[in-house]
Amino acid sequence: MMIVLWMIVILMLMAGSLVFSSRTQMQMMDYARFSVKGRALAEAAAHFAVMQLFVPADERLIKIGGGTAQWEYEGAKIDIRMIGENGLVDLNRADRSLLSEVAKKAGVSDKDIEALLDVIEDFRDSDDLKRINGAEDPDYERENIEAGAKDAPFERVEELQQVLGMTPDLYARLARYLTANSNARGINPMMAPRHVLLLLAKGDERAVDAYIQEREEAKGGWVQPSFGAEFLDQLAAPVYRMQISVSTPDEPRPAYMEERSIRLLPGRNPPFITYYVKTVSPDARFE
């Protein structure tokens, strides 16, 4: 009798394990299906957004500066946000005073800002001369970091994570303001998202919102903001960053969200090149 009971218990456990395994596999298949479909729809949205850039500014459906444009395709609802890389702060070319403002906005204390900037500049410059608060290869070796300083310009913002002393939390707070692709010393306000404009305006939300409204009404015409004059730059390279969020009828919440950086190539087919694509969480949206 005991043997029979034990066999029943074992069979029940096996059945429960099989059900759990099946559910897990189904969830994994659903996730894979949503991801594949989401990527395909996002690729279509990227092509749509690029074509909008060749349309006169006053006829575009896409708002450059981070505002949301909605597009429906194959039954999916797709949110597209686009900014110009010149609307961000360049890690390689920006004035030190502008990078200092970014660090301050990211919550770095006044006493630590100079040290942070010294370490960043030592990481990207080609020499082995150490700044007062900087770090060169011997400093990385003492921390058991074999790669050392790059001794070359940043190619991707993600490389900032390799800088000595950089924490995941600090990187996340800094990265949203930065680019490595604008090649500008300042910020083009016509291409900047709201949180970067707030940096220029020292947190004046009323001034920033008024400027964004003027910018939208100008439909591509240059609008000079009343703030941040010392950090403004009119350079407008054909390099853009976009965020694409895909929701499908069977998954109303964003099933897929990605960020990509592109450069326009007029006359080519396709007329752009993608520098990188990465999936991001909804929390990473441009403001």
PyMOL commands that set and color helices and strands:
alter all, ss='L'
color gray80, all
select helices_A, chain A and resi 2-53+57-59+85-87+96-105+110-124+137-142+157-162+168-175+194-200+205-218+229-231+282-284
alter helices_A, ss='H'
color red, helices_A
select strands_A, chain A and resi 68-73+76-84+89-90+178-179+239-248+251-264+272-279
alter strands_A, ss='S'
color yellow, strands_A
deselect
rebuild
show_as cartoon
